Amino acid sequence: MTDSEHHQTALPGNHQAGGAASAPGPLAGVIIGLDIGGTKTRGVRFEDGAAVADESAGSSNVQNVSRNQAALNLADLFSRIGGGQVAHVYAGAGGIDTDDDAAALAALIEPHVPGAKVTVVHDSRLLLAAGGASTGVAVIAGTGSAAWGRNAAGDEARAGGWGYLLGDEGSGYWLGREAVRHSLRRMNQGLPADQLTEALLASCGVQHPNRLIALFHSPDTGRRFWAQQARLVVDAAAAGHPACQELLDQAGKDLAGLTAQTLQKLGIDGPVILGGGLGMNVVPLQESFRSHLAAAGVIDVRVLDQDPVFGALKLVSEGSGAH
């Protein structure tokens, strides 16, 4: 569940669009896709539709880091992915709820790509496109959580995505916080530390559950730190810890609820594409998500099989969501 700060992968051919030497209209030249999450910024450079560079840096989402830190992380990323004559940058980020949000992020990106068209959208749009769909509902279960969708008439709807103080149910942060709450409840009840509490104490470097209270509220820890503790819940659930199994089921149920709200507002029944670090990798959460949606009559549910950033090409070719 932990995102590495720097990332390099092989660039698979199935992300190419068009021929190796050229690409049709909107995919010609250099396009850069950015997926800006709560813990990292992923960037892929496409030249004539083919991925030629893939790098990651720290988060440049100003809801998670300072504006100055976001700018530094973007500078780090572009120093390695390259700028130059870029035709289009398509960026997806959490917390893009208004045109002002999009414009503020675009202003941080533009100095690195002079003359390029910069499009900023909510990151769930990237996810839907990466799943190969133009309509349907994309669900993010990562550091945070949200559902966003679009129907054939072009209507859009979303649920969740309110941020960790107001929601983010079913997310990594939510699971990390619930692990702390579980440990504190056991302490208040006079019960010994169980498997989850012992793992949490070791991960946090403290000796007693009562130390978790100050640590949780400390400026030295934040959304990312607690989201990383979600892996402890996943591991304990796999080892048979009943409370952790219940937490993963609840996460799937909550995410299914966000999805059902979005589908209902759009008047569609799918497809639903589940992504994010938790959504793509935690099988019990996937199973819970599918079962709760099936109970609501939703059966076209897919788990994303490539990273959302590769949805940028589809969105550029469709010419959607310009800011």
C-alpha positions, 0 to 999 in steps of 0.5 A, a space after each residue: 500500500 506504500 507508494 514509493 517516492 520515485 518510480 520507474 517502470 517498463 513502458 508496455 507497448 499496449 499503451 501505444 496509440 497509432 503507429 510507432 512513427 506517427 499518431 492521428 491528430 490529437 495524439 501527435 507530438 508530446 503529451 504528458 499525463 499526470 496522476 497527482 495523488 495524496 502521496 505521489 505524482 506520477 508522470 508519463 511522457 508520450 511521444 506520438 502516442 507511445 510512452 517513452 518515460 515514466 517517473 514519479 515524485 512526491 505529491 503535488 496536490 496542495 490539499 496534502 502538501 504546501 504550495 511550495 512543496 507541490 511546486 518543488 515536487 513538480 520541478 523534480 518530476 519535470 526535471 526527469 520526465 522532460 519538458 520542451 515542446 509539449 503539446 498537451 499536459 493532461 493532469 488528474 488530481 484529487 480535490 479538483 472540485 471547481 474551476 478555481 481548483 483546476 486553475 490553481 494546479 494548472 498554474 503550477 504546471 504551466 511554467 514547466 511546459 511553456 506553450 502547452 495546453 494544460 488540462 486539469 480534472 478530478 483524478 477519477 476521470 483518468 481512472 474511467 478512461 484508463 478502464 477503457 470506458 467513456 461512460 460509467 462510474 470510476 471509484 477511487 480507493 486509495 489514500 482517499 476515496 471518491 466516485 465520479 461518473 458520466 452518462 451518454 448524455 454527457 451528464 456528470 455526477 460524483 459522490 464522496 471525495 470530501 477529504 479526510 476530515 469529512 469523509 474518505 470512507 473506505 480509503 487508506 486513511 480511513 482504515 489507518 484511522 480505524 486501526 487507531 480507534 480499534 487500539 484505543 477502544 481495547 485500551 479503554 476496555 482494559 484489554 491487552 494489545 492484540 495483533 493489530 495493535 502490536 503491529 500498529 505500535 511497532 509501525 508508529 514507534 511507540 510503546 503503548 496505545 495511549 501514545 497513539 492519541 498525541 501521535 495522531 494529532 501531531 503535525 509530524 504525522 498526516 494523511 499519508 502516514 496514517 493511510 500507510 497504516 492500512 497495510 497493517 489492517 490488510 495483513 491482519 485480516 489475511 491472518 484471520 483477525 476478525 475486526 480487520 476482516 470486518 473493516 475491509 468488508 465495511 470499506 467495500 460496502 461504503 465504496 459501493 454506497 458511493 458508487 450506487 449514489 453516482 449510478 442513480 444520479 446518472 440513470 445508468 447501471 455501469 460499468 463500474 471501474 474500481 481503482 486506487 492502491 487499495 481498490 486494485 490490490 486488496 482482494 477482500 475489499 474488491 469482493 465486498 465491493 462487488 457483493 454489495 453492488 450485486 445486491 443492488 443489481 449492479 453486475 458490470 464491475 471491473 478492477 482497473 488493470 493499468 494505472 490511471 495515468 494511461 487514461 490521459 491519451 484517451 481523454 486527450 483524443 476525446 478532447 474532454 474536460 478542458 480548463 
